[in-house]
Structures are given as C-alpha cells and as structure tokens.
Amino acid sequence: MRRLIALATVALSLYVALTVPVHLGLDLRGGTQIVLETRPTADADADDDDGATDRTVEVLRGRIDALGVAEPTIARSGSDRIVVELPGVQDPRKASDVLGRTAQLTFHQVLGTVTDADELPEPLPKRPHEQVMADESGRQLRIKAASLTGKEVEKAAARFDQQGGAGWHVTVDFKGAGKEGWARLTGDAACHPAGDPSRRVAIVLDGKIISSPQVAPSVACRSGISGGSTQITGTFDDSEAKELALLINGGALPVPVETVEQRTVGPTLGAQAITASAWAAVIGTALTSLFIIAVYRIMGVLATVALACYGLISYAALAALGATLTLPGLAGFVLAIGMAVDANVLVFERAREEYASLHRPTPRSSLTAGFRRAFSAIADSNITTLIAAGLLFFLASGPVRGFGVTLGIGVLASMVSALVITRALAEYAVARPSLRRRPHLTGIAHTGAVSARLMRTEPNLMRHPRRWLAASAAALVLAASGIALRGLDFGVEFTGGRLIEYTTATPVDPDRARTALADAGFPRAVVQASGENGLTVRTHRLTDAQAATVTDTVNDLSRRADKIRDEAIGPSLGKELRQGALIALLVALGAQLIYLAARFRWLLGTSAVAALAHDVVILVGIFAWLGKPVDGVFLAALLTVIGYSVNDSVVVFDRIRELGRRDRKEPFALIANQALLQTLPRTVNTGMGAAFILTALAVLGGDTLTDFALALLIGLVVGTYSSMFTATPLAIELHRRHT
C-alpha cells in the first residue's frame, strides 16, 4: 500500500510539474510592484471605507488594462492597501503617476478673474458655491461649483489636429444627462461677450485647471453646444494627451491614494538569481547526496532518490497551489533540501541503534523500529518549522511571505519524502536476498565513527552544566555589545526611504560616489559596493525626479550604469514593518514555547525557547559587528533559524523524555547526558547536510542571497551549539532548582 501511495504521489507530481507552470515573482522575472494606500477624505463615511477600496481596485484595474501591461496583477491587501504588480515595467514613474492620480474631473462655469487680493471670495462657509483657482497661464479665476463631473463622460480620446494646427488634444463625449448639462453650461457662458473671462468654461482635474477654453462666438446665448462633445486643448504632447484620456476613461478614484511602497527589479537580476540558485541547488544537493551515501551506503542512495522526489513534489505543490515563487522563496526551496535530509538521518541513526540493541537483528526489523521510534521527533521538529513558516506567511509581506509559503511546502514535502517514499524504497531494498546476506551494505548494520567513539569513551559532557551556560552568557554579552556599540543597519523596509542598485560598466569607488552624490544634493546617501561592478545607494525618500538625478550622477562616474533594483518605502509603512517584525519575533518565540511545553513540559519548553532567544541575540549581534543590513530578508532568515535550530533541541528532548520513561529513578543530569550522546551523530550528520546547501547558496547565490545564506549558516552553527550546550545545561539547572 505504501508503495502505491509513493508511486501515485510521484506520478501526480510529475504530471503537474509538466503541465502547470509556476508563477514567478517580479524579483525573478523583472518588473515593478507598487503598493497603494487609500486615504479617505474627512467627509467620507467611515462605514463606506471598505467599499471605497473595492471601487478603487476596479478603477485601477481599468487604468492598468489601458497601459497595455502583459499579465498584470492587482489585489487588495488588508483594509486599505492595494498591491499592483506590473511585469516588464522598468520605469515605474509613468505607471505610478497614472495609478496614483485621483482623476477627479469636473467642469465649471467661470465667474470672472481675481485682480486684487481683496477680491478673493469669502471663506467656504460664507460662499460655498465659489472658489478661486489658477488657469493654465497662472491667472486667478473665480469659478462656480462643478456643473458636470467625470461620471457624465462616456469616453475620451487623444487626437492630433493636423489641419487646424491645434496639435494634440483630448476629445470628450458626454452621455445621458451630461449632454444636456454641457449644453446648459456652455449656453450660460455664451451669454457673456466675446473676450470676457466669464465666457470661459474651466475644466478641472484633481483640483487644477487643465483647460479653460472660450465658448466660440457662434454659440448663441442659452442654446449652448449641442451634440454632447467637446475638446480639451492645451500644451499637450502625445504621451500627456494619451495619459489624460486614459485617466478620464478609467474614471475617478473614489478616494485619494498614496504610494507607500515601490519595487523595481531588472530582468537581468532575476535571471541571474534563478541561475545562481539553480547552481546552488545542484551543487549543494550533489555534495549532500555524496555525504549521505558515504555515511549510509545503500540507504544513502535511496535517500538521494527520495530527495529528488522531494524536489519534484515541492515544485508540483507550488504550481498546483498557484503560489508565486520569489527570490527568498527560491532560497527556501533550496534550504528545504537540507531539511529533507534531517528526517532521513533521524530514521537511519535510530535504525542503527535498534540494530545494535536487538538480540537477533535484521536490517528489516531495525529499519521498521527506526521509523516507528523516530516518528515523534520528526513530527515535532517539522511542526516547529511549520510554525515559523506560518508566521512568515501571516505576519510578513512581499517576497518574504513567498519564502514562508515555499518553506512550509518544503517541510510537508520533506515529511512525505522521508516517511513514505524513503520507507517504501528502503523496505523493498532490505527485503532483497542479496542485502539480507550482506547487511553491512545497507548502512544501518554498523554504528558510525562518531557513535562508536562515544560508546567507547562515554564522556560526561553535562558534568559541569554551569560552565556551558557561562560560555553562552559570554557570547550573549559579546553579541549585545555589538548591538549597543555599532547599532543595527536597518534596511529601507524598516526605516522608509529609497534603495537603488546599479550595475556599472566599470568599477566605481563607493567613496567617490558618496562625494559626487553629496555634491548633487544628497549628503546623507549611504553608498555601498555590491559585487564586482555593482553599487547600492540608500537614502531618504526621494521623488522620481530626485531619483533620476541620483541615476545621472552614478552614470557620470561610469561609462554606463544600469538600474537593476529600485525600492521605495514610505515612512509610515517602514514604521509598520518594524513593529510587525518585532511582533513576528515575539509571536514566534511564544508559539514555540507553547508548543514545546504542550509536547514535553514547561521545564524543557522554557529551556528550548531560552536557547532560541540566545540564538536570535547572537545572530543579530554578529550582523551588527559585521555591519550587515537588517532587512526583510534577514527577518526571514531569523525566523527560519528559530524554526530550524529548535529541531536539534526537540530531538534531544524527545530522547530525554523516552529515556526518562524507561528509568524514572535515574538522575536527570545523567539522562540528559545520555540523550545528548545518543543524538549527537544525528546532529553532526544533519548539520553537515544543511551546511553543504547553505555554503553553496552563500558562494553561488549572488549578492542578493549571500547575506541570507550567511545568516542561516550562522544560525545553523549557533543553533547546533545551543541545543546541546545551552538548552540541555539550562534544563538540568532548572530541574535542580525545582526538585
């Protein structure tokens, strides 16, 4: 039955992988992401905010369709945010302008001009039907309240008048009552003599007069212009006329919107990231497979086959769920390969122990017992990682959320790979007569070198638990001093501002670029080298014009500078993301504590969570000493370390629980030491498998993934140490104080 399930899972995954494409995020295929936030007006009904956001989405969808972008996506996020993805759009300025314009179009009767400040109308409460606004030439006009709005417009089109010499203009056709309203408005204006300002009609877009034409002398008083159409003339070029027509046709936004986040990624950066991650996956998986085969022989070969099936299942799950594969998500996909090794190592090490302890052992009976006894540790360790993945999905945003999705899918796929596919293959293999006669080839009929040495020497590593705790305390002090003395270099996600990354034709010295930008009016710009021919500029929030000045300055320093990444985060969103990161961290620790306390007991759960907090502080402190940025990708790595490093503690505590049930009279310290020695081979072998993957990512993953992989490597080393020499000694000390 298990073999049929394994075969059906692989076959279905292969079919999905071949027929359903995976949707790539903008950071992999290139394009622009814009996050808009609605700003309800003071007189808006609070109960209608939700509906206003929905109507805004529909208006924006019409504008995006008119832009002609292939495969755009627009989705609501929360109560007042809208996420727009525009694949292939490398210059976001036009798109941002078009999407962000409220496009409130109104038509007004002109009452006259303002020639003196004393002639300004009374405040609004006294004269509510009149306002003052500058026309195209800057002359102040007194205009009445709107007679028509954009709702009465049927369609608008950009036209070029070759014969009349009027150049580009926008024709507007009215519908329904708008036709009569236009005739009435122009008829009232026609009652004034030619040349009188009151014979004009003001056309206002977003509180600004864009055109105020005179009604032609041929139009009679009270009759007006029939036919229900007019022209908006002005000093338009072709793009301005087409943009205005697009805005009018798309309709006005129900409420104003503000761009709070904007990300642009060049297609070359995404292609390089895919290539680099693919090479990291291939080389890391190859090294991990060779290591597993060298240690576990035939079982290692079967585990490698199961790893390939894991990759297929994960990819198929991503495609079937319609999940978007982002750059951090791609890294999570590669990382989960190392995690898939963990379950196999747990089973094989447990099978080795069973083989050594049985009276008349066989590879088949040892393997069956290994799967049965390792199940609880596999389940607990993977559930803690799923908690971290779930928190990333619900509390993070953007590409980091994509990492949570792929990490969660990877964890589930790794369990299917180890508990179904590996078991089906292994049980079939050990039943073969050739392996029954040669059990040493299976890889479980002998103890490994680490286990054999530990069995001979039986060192008491927990003889002085306070010494281990003192070493951990010293590491904490060193890490905390780095945070206090050097501070944290928060990325633009958390501070707000703009980050632009360039690839230059020739290397540019960051100090030289910093000086040039200061001379250009950006003295607080942070400039860093990025790769061999790359430059990253991070500064306060910039307008698109200021960003163009930055680009021109960098261009002057090199023969050519191509913008490959552009991120803009508003200050309100940066503050919100900082708070969200802190909440995610605290919730992650709390969730792990609750789960571990429920699965084990408060003493062990508290020890494990204290070790996790130890890992978090040390990882953050090391990044502070190194001057590495603390951004959204680092947050993903940090939460992954929380889920990943607790695995080792779970395995040790699972063995402590098992040994404690066997002999309740044995001192807790001796049980903990014995559990530590028995699980140490698994810790070493699992750590090596994950280290190969992460090292490949750090070396081959490119600049974008280097810091991410570095954080995970540091977390792997620190987490492995803390599970053995922080969590376990702390559990011993807590047990002594409560007994």
C-alpha positions, 0 to 999 in steps of 0.5 A: 500500500505504501508503495502505491501511495509513493508511486501515485504521489510521484506520478501526480507530481510529475504530471503537474510539474509538466503541465502547470507552470509556476508563477514567478515573482517580479524579483525573478522575472523583472518588473515593478510592484507598487503598493497603494494606500487609500486615504479617505477624505474627512467627509467620507463615511467611515462605514463606506471605507471598505467599499471605497477600496473595492471601487478603487481596485476596479478603477485601477484595474481599468487604468492598468488594462489601458497601459497595455501591461502583459499579465498584470496583477492587482489585489487588495491587501488588508483594509486599505492597501492595494498591491499592483504588480506590473511585469516588464515595467522598468520605469515605474514613474509613468505607471505610478503617476497614472495609478496614483492620480485621483482623476477627479474631473469636473467642469465649471462655469467661470465667474470672472478673474481675481485682480486684487487680493481683496477680491478673493471670495469669502471663506467656504462657509460664507460662499460655498458655491465659489472658489478661486483657482489658477488657469493654465497661464497662472491667472486667478479665476473665480469659478462656480461649483462643478456643473458636470463631473467625470461620471457624465463622460462616456469616453475620451480620446487623444487626437492630433489636429493636423489641419487646424494646427491645434496639435494634440488634444483630448476629445470628450463625449458626454452621455445621458444627462451630461449632454444636456448639462454641457449644453446648459453650461456652455449656453450660460457662458455664451451669454457673456461677450466675446473676450470676457473671462466669464465666457470661459468654461474651466475644466478641472482635474484633481483640483487644477485647471487643465483647460479653460477654453472660450465658448466660440462666438457662434454659440448663441446665448442659452442654446449652448453646444449641442451634440454632447462633445467637446475638446480639451486643448492645451500644451499637450504632447502625445504621451500627456494627451494619451495619459489624460484620456486614459485617466478620464476613461478609467474614471475617478478614484473614489478616494485619494491614494498614496504610494507607500511602497515601490519595487523595481527589479531588472530582468537581468537580476532575476535571471541571474538569481534563478541561475545562481540558485539553480547552481546552488541547488545542484551543487549543494544537493550533489555534495549532500547526496555524496555525504549521505551515501558515504555515511549510509551506503545503500540507504544513502542512495535511496535517500538521494532518490527520495530527495529528488522526489522531494524536489519534484513534489515541492515544485508540483505543490507550488504550481498546483497551489498557484503560489508565486515563487520569489527570490527568498522563496527560491532560497527556501526551496533550496534550504528545504533540501537540507531539511529533507535530509534531517528526517532521513538521518533521524530514521537511519541513526535510530535504525542503527541503534535498534540494530545494535540493541536487538538480540537477533537483528535484521536490517528489516526489523531495525529499519521498521523500529527506526521509523516507528521510534523516530516518528515523534521527533520528526513530527515535532521538529517539522511542526516547529518549522511549520510554525515559523513558516506560518508566521512568515506567511501571516505576519510578513509581506512581499517576497518574504511571505513567498519564502514562508509559503515555499518553506512550509511546502518544503517541510510537508514535502520533506515529511512525505519524502522521508516517511513514505517514499524513503520507507517504501524504497528502503523496505523493498531494498532490505527485503532483497536476498542479496542485502539480507546476506550482506547487511553491512551494505545497507548502512544501518548494520554498523554504528558510525565513527562518531557513535562508536567513539562515544560508546567507547569513551562515554564522556560526561559532557553535562558534568559541569552544566554551569560552565556551558551556560557561562560560555553562552552568557559570554557570547550573549554579552559579546553579541549585545555589545555589538548591538549597543556599540555599532547599532543595527543597519536597518534596511529601507523596509524598516526605516522608509526611504529609497534603495537603488542598485546599479550595475556599472560598466566599470568599477566605481569607488563607493567613496567617490560616489558618496562625494559626487552624490553629496555634491548633487544634493544628497549628503546623507546617501549611504553608498555601498559596493555590491559585487564586482561592478555593482553599487547600492545607494540608500537614502531618504525618500526621494521623488522620481525626479530626485531619483533620476538625478541620483541615476545621472550622477552614478552614470557620470562616474561610469561609462554606463550604469544600469538600474537593476533594483529600485525600492521605495518605502514610505515612512509610515509603512517602514514604521509598520514593518518594524513593529510587525517584525518585532511582533513576528519575533515575539509571536514566534518565540511564544508559539514555540514555547507553547508548543514545546511545553504542550509536547514535553513540559514547561521545564524543557519548553522554557529551556528550548525557547531560552536557547532560541532567544540566545540564538536570535541575540547572537545572530543579530549581534554578529550582523551588527559587528559585521555591519550587515543590513537588517532587512526583510530578508534577514527577518526571514532568515531569523525566523527560519533559524528559530524554526530550524535550530529548535529541531536539534533541541526537540530531538534531544528532548524527545530522547530525554523524555523516552529515556526518562520513561524507561528509568524514572529513578535515574538522575536527570543530569545523567539522562540528559547526558545520555540523550545528548550522546545518543543524538549527537551523530544525528546532529553532526550528520544533519548539520553537515547536510544543511551546511553543504546547501547553505555554503553553496547558496552563500558562494553561488547565490549572488549578492542578493542571497549571500547575506541570507545564506550567511545568516542561516549558516550562522544560525545553523552553527549557533543553533547546533551549539545551543541545543546541546550546550545551552538548552540541555545545561539550562534544563538540568539547572532548572530541574535542580532548582525545582526538585 
